[in-house]
Every structure is written in C-alpha cells, then in structure tokens.
Amino acid sequence: MGPPHCGVLGRKAGSIEGFVYSDTLREANFVWDDSHLHDFLTFPIMNFPGTKMGFAGMFDENDRSDVIAFLKAERAADSPMCQPGADPAPPPGTNTGELGGPVPTPTHIPRSDGTVKAPS
C-alpha cells in the first residue's frame, strides 16, 4: 500500500513521514505537479527506476489527465475527503479491487478539462 493521495499535488516526492519509499523517490528532488504525475503514471518503472510502485502504467494520455483531475478535485489537501476524521477509503467489501466485493456504480467522473463525464 502506498502513501496517501490527499494533497499529493504540491507535495515533495518521498516526503510522507513513516512511509518506506524507494531510494528513487526518497532521493527525488521535485514536487509532484502535472508533469511529474504524467511521467509517473505513464510508466513508473521506466520513468522512475527503482520505484516500488507495482503498477504497469497508464498509457492513454486522456486517462492520465483524468486521474490527475480527480486528484486535484477529490484529493486536494483542502477537499472534504482529506480532512481530519474523513475516511477516503471505501467501506470494506465495496472496493472494486477486493475479490467478491460488489462493483460500485460511479456517480460522476471528473475530467481534465473541467467537465464531468456521466458513467456509461
């Protein structure tokens, strides 16, 4: 499990206290911005050799832009889901990554251009 996504944009890479980062991110000298997130999400292992991120990459530019838009809108440091006492994790059994859990129906999908995509 990785560090929290709340406030990732504008945060220095490898800076969450208590999380064991790879040398690559711990020694990185940058702040997460759109450009660094695009590079990381595209192909983490290639663009950040030595990362512990077990993720093959997201090759569609629009998908990457949508993820970054989500992080800006829903996981900004001042967003309701990132305030003390908020639990941004889905309740047990509702995460689509859990085997046997129900698949939740998204209510909206924020896009990088500021529009909201209705679920299909």
MDAnalysis code that builds the backbone (N, CA, C; Angstrom):
import MDAnalysis as mda
import numpy as np

u = mda.Universe.empty(360, n_residues=120, atom_resindex=np.repeat(np.arange(120), 3), trajectory=True)
u.add_TopologyAttr("name", ["N", "CA", "C"] * 120)
u.add_TopologyAttr("resid", np.arange(1, 121))
u.add_TopologyAttr("resname", ["MET", "GLY", "PRO", "PRO", "HIS", "CYS", "GLY", "VAL", "LEU", "GLY", "ARG", "LYS", "ALA", "GLY", "SER", "ILE", "GLU", "GLY", "PHE", "VAL", "TYR", "SER", "ASP", "THR", "LEU", "ARG", "GLU", "ALA", "ASN", "PHE", "VAL", "TRP", "ASP", "ASP", "SER", "HIS", "LEU", "HIS", "ASP", "PHE", "LEU", "THR", "PHE", "PRO", "ILE", "MET", "ASN", "PHE", "PRO", "GLY", "THR", "LYS", "MET", "GLY", "PHE", "ALA", "GLY", "MET", "PHE", "ASP", "GLU", "ASN", "ASP", "ARG", "SER", "ASP", "VAL", "ILE", "ALA", "PHE", "LEU", "LYS", "ALA", "GLU", "ARG", "ALA", "ALA", "ASP", "SER", "PRO", "MET", "CYS", "GLN", "PRO", "GLY", "ALA", "ASP", "PRO", "ALA", "PRO", "PRO", "PRO", "GLY", "THR", "ASN", "THR", "GLY", "GLU", "LEU", "GLY", "GLY", "PRO", "VAL", "PRO", "THR", "PRO", "THR", "HIS", "ILE", "PRO", "ARG", "SER", "ASP", "GLY", "THR", "VAL", "LYS", "ALA", "PRO", "SER"])
u.atoms.positions = np.array([
    [0.847, -1.159, 0.000],
    [0.000, 0.000, 0.000],
    [0.902, 1.234, 0.000],
    [0.515, 2.201, -0.815],
    [1.315, 3.406, -0.955],
    [0.916, 4.499, 0.021],
    [1.602, 5.623, -0.074],
    [1.276, 6.758, 0.790],
    [-0.070, 7.361, 0.401],
    [-0.658, 8.170, 1.273],
    [-1.968, 8.748, 0.968],
    [-1.915, 9.681, -0.243],
    [-3.014, 9.703, -0.991],
    [-3.089, 10.569, -2.170],
    [-3.529, 11.980, -1.814],
    [-4.069, 12.175, -0.628],
    [-4.527, 13.508, -0.233],
    [-3.370, 14.495, -0.271],
    [-3.552, 15.550, -1.042],
    [-2.542, 16.594, -1.125],
    [-1.294, 16.223, -1.893],
    [-1.360, 15.200, -2.753],
    [-0.161, 14.776, -3.476],
    [0.352, 15.882, -4.400],
    [-0.550, 16.589, -5.086],
    [-0.096, 17.697, -5.926],
    [0.429, 18.814, -5.039],
    [1.651, 19.210, -5.295],
    [2.295, 20.235, -4.491],
    [3.128, 19.685, -3.348],
    [3.119, 18.361, -3.166],
    [3.898, 17.728, -2.105],
    [5.264, 17.295, -2.657],
    [6.303, 17.433, -1.853],
    [7.620, 16.949, -2.251],
    [7.564, 15.432, -2.362],
    [8.134, 14.904, -3.422],
    [8.171, 13.453, -3.624],
    [8.917, 12.787, -2.468],
    [8.398, 11.659, -2.026],
    [9.065, 10.870, -0.990],
    [9.095, 11.518, 0.375],
    [8.066, 12.290, 0.721],
    [8.153, 13.093, 1.946],
    [7.168, 12.730, 3.053],
    [6.321, 11.717, 2.869],
    [5.362, 11.356, 3.920],
    [6.105, 10.630, 5.044],
    [6.028, 11.201, 6.206],
    [6.681, 10.649, 7.391],
    [6.190, 9.232, 7.674],
    [7.103, 8.294, 7.882],
    [6.748, 6.932, 8.250],
    [6.521, 5.976, 7.096],
    [6.439, 6.484, 5.849],
    [6.277, 5.592, 4.706],
    [7.650, 5.215, 4.186],
    [7.859, 3.945, 3.879],
    [9.149, 3.468, 3.398],
    [9.178, 3.578, 1.870],
    [9.761, 4.662, 1.382],
    [9.861, 4.908, -0.052],
    [11.058, 4.189, -0.647],
    [11.023, 4.007, -1.958],
    [12.200, 3.525, -2.672],
    [13.254, 4.630, -2.614],
    [14.514, 4.253, -2.801],
    [15.581, 5.254, -2.851],
    [15.283, 6.295, -3.924],
    [14.723, 5.841, -5.044],
    [14.421, 6.735, -6.162],
    [13.535, 7.898, -5.721],
    [12.438, 7.617, -5.033],
    [11.533, 8.689, -4.624],
    [12.016, 9.405, -3.367],
    [12.657, 8.693, -2.467],
    [13.159, 9.336, -1.254],
    [14.226, 10.384, -1.603],
    [15.026, 10.091, -2.634],
    [16.098, 10.995, -3.031],
    [15.685, 11.965, -4.139],
    [14.448, 11.853, -4.608],
    [13.967, 12.743, -5.671],
    [13.936, 14.180, -5.161],
    [14.257, 15.080, -6.045],
    [14.283, 16.487, -5.662],
    [13.269, 17.256, -6.500],
    [11.999, 16.901, -6.330],
    [10.944, 17.612, -7.036],
    [9.661, 17.570, -6.226],
    [8.750, 18.428, -6.606],
    [7.413, 18.484, -6.024],
    [6.469, 17.904, -7.063],
    [5.526, 17.080, -6.625],
    [4.569, 16.480, -7.551],
    [3.739, 17.574, -8.222],
    [3.782, 17.603, -9.533],
    [2.973, 18.507, -10.340],
    [2.407, 17.692, -11.501],
    [1.658, 18.339, -12.384],
    [1.043, 17.626, -13.512],
    [2.082, 16.853, -14.325],
    [3.195, 17.484, -14.624],
    [4.221, 16.871, -15.468],
    [4.820, 15.623, -14.821],
    [5.208, 15.730, -13.539],
    [5.789, 14.570, -12.851],
    [4.766, 13.447, -12.700],
    [3.508, 13.804, -12.410],
    [2.474, 12.767, -12.295],
    [2.220, 12.084, -13.636],
    [2.209, 12.856, -14.728],
    [2.043, 12.250, -16.050],
    [3.175, 11.257, -16.305],
    [4.411, 11.651, -16.018],
    [5.550, 10.750, -16.220],
    [5.428, 9.500, -15.361],
    [5.073, 9.692, -14.096],
    [4.978, 8.565, -13.182],
    [3.857, 7.613, -13.596],
    [2.694, 8.168, -13.905],
    [1.556, 7.321, -14.258],
    [1.733, 6.625, -15.603],
    [2.505, 7.211, -16.503],
    [2.709, 6.608, -17.815],
    [3.411, 5.265, -17.704],
    [4.527, 5.229, -17.003],
    [5.340, 4.012, -16.923],
    [6.267, 4.147, -15.713],
    [5.753, 3.912, -14.501],
    [6.523, 4.173, -13.285],
    [7.905, 3.528, -13.255],
    [7.995, 2.275, -13.641],
    [9.270, 1.560, -13.538],
    [10.310, 2.118, -14.501],
    [9.885, 2.543, -15.677],
    [10.806, 3.091, -16.662],
    [11.187, 4.536, -16.322],
    [10.213, 5.339, -15.953],
    [10.471, 6.761, -15.713],
    [11.046, 7.047, -14.331],
    [10.869, 6.108, -13.396],
    [11.402, 6.251, -12.046],
    [12.036, 4.917, -11.634],
    [13.193, 4.582, -12.246],
    [13.829, 3.279, -11.972],
    [14.038, 3.060, -10.475],
    [13.677, 1.876, -10.022],
    [13.835, 1.524, -8.618],
    [12.592, 1.768, -7.787],
    [11.540, 2.354, -8.391],
    [10.316, 2.597, -7.631],
    [9.722, 1.281, -7.155],
    [9.020, 1.345, -6.033],
    [8.328, 0.163, -5.504],
    [6.907, 0.059, -6.042],
    [6.502, 1.029, -6.862],
    [5.129, 1.073, -7.379],
    [4.862, -0.146, -8.251],
    [3.968, -1.018, -7.805],
    [3.611, -2.218, -8.554],
    [2.486, -1.919, -9.527],
    [2.780, -1.121, -10.521],
    [1.769, -0.651, -11.465],
    [2.427, -0.579, -12.834],
    [1.850, -1.238, -13.826],
    [2.467, -1.308, -15.155],
    [2.480, 0.039, -15.863],
    [1.510, 0.876, -15.585],
    [1.449, 2.173, -16.238],
    [0.089, 2.424, -16.852],
    [-0.122, 3.667, -17.202],
    [-1.376, 4.107, -17.798],
    [-0.985, 4.814, -19.092],
    [-1.206, 4.147, -20.213],
    [-0.641, 4.623, -21.468],
    [-1.503, 5.625, -22.219],
    [-2.767, 5.739, -21.871],
    [-3.652, 6.685, -22.545],
    [-3.535, 8.056, -21.860],
    [-3.149, 9.062, -22.642],
    [-2.935, 10.402, -22.085],
    [-4.205, 10.979, -21.459],
    [-5.351, 10.730, -22.070],
    [-6.610, 11.229, -21.511],
    [-6.912, 10.581, -20.167],
    [-6.623, 9.294, -20.041],
    [-6.829, 8.614, -18.760],
    [-5.931, 9.223, -17.680],
    [-4.667, 9.469, -18.025],
    [-3.756, 10.090, -17.051],
    [-4.264, 11.476, -16.646],
    [-4.714, 12.242, -17.624],
    [-5.234, 13.587, -17.332],
    [-6.454, 13.509, -16.422],
    [-7.301, 12.502, -16.642],
    [-8.489, 12.330, -15.802],
    [-8.110, 11.954, -14.372],
    [-7.110, 11.112, -14.198],
    [-6.656, 10.743, -12.851],
    [-6.103, 11.980, -12.141],
    [-5.326, 12.774, -12.843],
    [-4.767, 13.981, -12.236],
    [-5.880, 14.967, -11.891],
    [-6.878, 15.086, -12.756],
    [-8.026, 15.953, -12.456],
    [-8.745, 15.465, -11.202],
    [-8.897, 14.144, -11.058],
    [-9.518, 13.571, -9.863],
    [-8.692, 13.927, -8.624],
    [-7.372, 13.770, -8.706],
    [-6.517, 14.085, -7.560],
    [-6.635, 15.563, -7.178],
    [-6.745, 16.425, -8.180],
    [-6.888, 17.860, -7.907],
    [-8.235, 18.177, -7.262],
    [-9.298, 17.539, -7.744],
    [-10.651, 17.860, -7.276],
    [-11.033, 17.117, -6.004],
    [-10.780, 15.830, -5.970],
    [-11.279, 14.986, -4.883],
    [-10.243, 14.666, -3.814],
    [-8.979, 14.873, -4.106],
    [-7.928, 14.548, -3.137],
    [-6.993, 15.723, -2.884],
    [-7.489, 16.931, -3.140],
    [-6.726, 18.126, -2.787],
    [-6.653, 18.194, -1.265],
    [-5.598, 18.797, -0.749],
    [-5.415, 18.855, 0.703],
    [-6.613, 19.467, 1.414],
    [-7.325, 20.378, 0.742],
    [-8.472, 21.035, 1.388],
    [-9.823, 20.400, 1.031],
    [-9.813, 19.281, 0.309],
    [-11.071, 18.634, -0.056],
    [-11.697, 17.960, 1.174],
    [-13.022, 17.813, 1.196],
    [-13.691, 17.203, 2.352],
    [-13.163, 15.806, 2.685],
    [-12.805, 15.028, 1.681],
    [-12.340, 13.662, 1.939],
    [-10.935, 13.622, 2.534],
    [-10.259, 14.759, 2.580],
    [-8.892, 14.790, 3.107],
    [-8.796, 15.521, 4.439],
    [-9.933, 15.777, 5.062],
    [-9.938, 16.475, 6.343],
    [-9.845, 15.477, 7.488],
    [-9.328, 15.915, 8.632],
    [-9.247, 15.012, 9.789],
    [-10.600, 14.370, 10.077],
    [-10.583, 13.090, 10.298],
    [-11.803, 12.352, 10.595],
    [-12.498, 11.786, 9.377],
    [-12.154, 12.298, 8.190],
    [-12.745, 11.752, 6.961],
    [-12.071, 10.436, 6.642],
    [-12.816, 9.533, 6.058],
    [-12.252, 8.251, 5.659],
    [-12.382, 8.131, 4.150],
    [-11.307, 8.483, 3.397],
    [-11.400, 8.430, 1.943],
    [-11.436, 7.011, 1.377],
    [-11.175, 6.021, 2.208],
    [-11.213, 4.642, 1.725],
    [-12.658, 4.160, 1.665],
    [-12.985, 3.358, 0.662],
    [-14.350, 2.821, 0.605],
    [-14.571, 1.815, 1.738],
    [-15.807, 1.640, 2.157],
    [-16.080, 0.658, 3.208],
    [-15.634, -0.742, 2.770],
    [-15.257, -1.589, 3.714],
    [-14.842, -2.947, 3.363],
    [-15.885, -3.643, 2.498],
    [-15.408, -4.342, 1.474],
    [-16.301, -5.085, 0.598],
    [-16.842, -4.269, -0.564],
    [-16.564, -2.952, -0.593],
    [-17.064, -2.131, -1.688],
    [-15.963, -1.710, -2.652],
    [-14.723, -2.010, -2.319],
    [-13.610, -1.668, -3.199],
    [-13.601, -2.634, -4.377],
    [-13.587, -2.109, -5.596],
    [-13.618, -2.985, -6.773],
    [-12.388, -3.870, -6.852],
    [-11.346, -3.538, -6.105],
    [-10.144, -4.361, -6.109],
    [-10.247, -5.560, -5.186],
    [-11.281, -5.612, -4.367],
    [-11.448, -6.735, -3.451],
    [-12.209, -7.853, -4.147],
    [-11.680, -9.044, -4.058],
    [-12.352, -10.187, -4.664],
    [-13.691, -10.426, -3.990],
    [-14.701, -10.595, -4.784],
    [-16.014, -10.908, -4.255],
    [-16.830, -9.713, -3.821],
    [-16.227, -8.516, -3.820],
    [-16.970, -7.326, -3.416],
    [-17.842, -6.826, -4.555],
    [-18.930, -6.152, -4.219],
    [-19.784, -5.603, -5.273],
    [-19.055, -4.482, -6.012],
    [-19.399, -4.278, -7.241],
    [-18.801, -3.216, -8.044],
    [-19.672, -1.978, -7.891],
    [-19.104, -0.898, -7.290],
    [-19.916, 0.304, -7.109],
    [-20.172, 1.011, -8.438],
    [-21.280, 1.702, -8.516],
    [-21.610, 2.473, -9.709],
    [-21.135, 3.904, -9.493],
    [-20.225, 4.399, -10.351],
    [-19.739, 5.767, -10.159],
    [-20.863, 6.766, -10.396],
    [-20.863, 7.844, -9.619],
    [-21.874, 8.875, -9.782],
    [-21.417, 9.954, -10.747],
    [-20.123, 10.159, -10.861],
    [-19.555, 11.103, -11.819],
    [-18.068, 10.814, -11.962],
    [-17.514, 11.252, -13.071],
    [-16.092, 11.065, -13.324],
    [-15.529, 12.410, -13.757],
    [-14.729, 13.096, -12.880],
    [-14.174, 14.381, -13.277],
    [-13.147, 14.206, -14.389],
    [-13.157, 15.097, -15.364],
    [-12.233, 15.038, -16.488],
    [-11.250, 16.190, -16.381],
    [-10.138, 16.068, -17.080],
    [-9.081, 17.066, -17.008],
    [-9.508, 18.418, -17.565],
    [-10.529, 18.460, -18.416],
    [-10.968, 19.738, -18.991],
    [-12.011, 20.436, -18.116],
    [-12.271, 19.904, -16.931],
    [-13.208, 20.529, -16.006],
    [-14.632, 20.024, -16.150],
    [-14.920, 19.248, -17.170],
    [-16.268, 18.699, -17.337],
    [-16.400, 17.442, -16.492],
    [-17.612, 16.970, -16.367],
    [-17.869, 15.741, -15.617],
    [-18.470, 14.733, -16.578],
    [-17.857, 13.570, -16.644],
    [-18.329, 12.513, -17.516],
    [-19.358, 11.671, -16.763],
    [-20.513, 11.481, -17.370],
    [-21.525, 10.615, -16.769],
    [-21.093, 9.163, -16.944],
    [-21.354, 8.325, -15.964],
    [-20.971, 6.916, -16.105],
    [-21.737, 6.281, -17.270],
    [-21.059, 5.356, -17.932],
    [-21.717, 4.697, -19.069],
    [-22.230, 3.328, -18.679],
])
